[in-house]
Amino acid sequence: MINEAAPQAEPDPDAKAGAEAASAAADTAAGTAAAVERLFGEYHFPAGPRRILLAAATAFAERGFHATTTRDIAAQAGLSSAALYFYFRSKEEVLYQIATSALDLTIEVTATEARGPGSPAERLANLVRVLTIWHTYNSQVAHVVLYQTGALTTAHLADIAAKQREVSRTVRQVITDGVESGDFDVPDAGAATIAVLSLCLDVARWYRPGYRLTPQQLGDFNALAALRIAGGHPAA
């Protein structure tokens, strides 16, 4: 029972804000886990290899490729060391599969938005928004692709570099379309492409669940920033 005559404590705004932030962080963390599961699920990896890839992505992001042993990966996956070699020939192949999976999905996401309806300005904004959100929810895997793939073999590294160039070409084409249509006014489409991609990719370096902006808010922010880089304007 509540005594309505008794003075009621006022809600603590700081506590409410803290609870909301904690809830948002939990939601983002859950979204991150789901996104990474989807990333490797897209390739229909059976449960065993998928557990190894998830564990390796975490270990590589936290310790780096060279400081991570196959035993570390197996332990984090809850498997024996022998299990890793049952699915993968080497630790390097695990890294290659992580990078390939991440970049193939990045190519798919980028191409889908680049081919979407609307003006070049609308397509660039949508592309950057989605790519930013993708990299917040997959920041751990993206961090590995950005900073650990130098450990790949020459052939694997060349394949990864080709996939990265494909993403860059897609973004550059949207910017070039905008220059030709008059949506954008930028003297160097190549430099603008690098700057726009940096907005999307760099979130993988610093973003953590619980950051004061949600992935969606970061996506909206970067979409506006990309339009300014390209010399365009937000859609009315």
Secondary structure, DSSP 4 states (H G I P E B T S, - for coil): ---TTSPPPPP-HHHHHHHHHHHHHHHHHHHHHHHHHHHHHTTT--HHHHHHHHHHHHHHHHH-TTT--HHHHHHHHTS-HHHHHHH-S-HHHHHHHHHHHHHHHHHHHHHHHHTSSS-HHHHHHHHHHHHHHHHHHTHHHHHHHHHHGGGS-HHHHHHHHHHHHHHHHHHHHHHHHHHHHTS---S-HHHHHHHHHHHHHHHHHH--TT-SS-HHHHHHHHHHHHHHHTT-----
